[in-house]
Amino acid sequence: MPPSRPPLPPLIVIVDDDPGLAGGLKFSLEAEGYRVETLETGEALLLRDLPEADCCLVVDERLPGISGLNALAQLRRRGVDLPALLITSNPSPVLRDAAAAAGTPIIEKPLLGDALLQPIADALARGREGGRGR
């Protein structure tokens, strides 16, 4: 009987068109033991074959082309119910309301220190419970 493989760590998919920010987040999250993939656009996220579980989406609101919240809404309409966090700077009250209605927490930029670590852990835990990032 072959030895069993340890389970893979959760996957974090970062969608941000700023390569410096995406690279820094990737480095930090990998150092915490996560698997990390970076994408530059909402369209790339929509084309990505996503796992059904143990994955958290970290999506910038202000992307070239489709916005982060719009990309998440399209995924939800397709039945993709992974937990997600929306990252942005200076969110307007309208964006805050739309994100809240979608059940998507906003994490404000600049992302200082480990600002994403606990929200990601919380989102993954809620995802395992069937609560989609809420």
Disulfide bonds with the S-S distance in Angstrom:
none
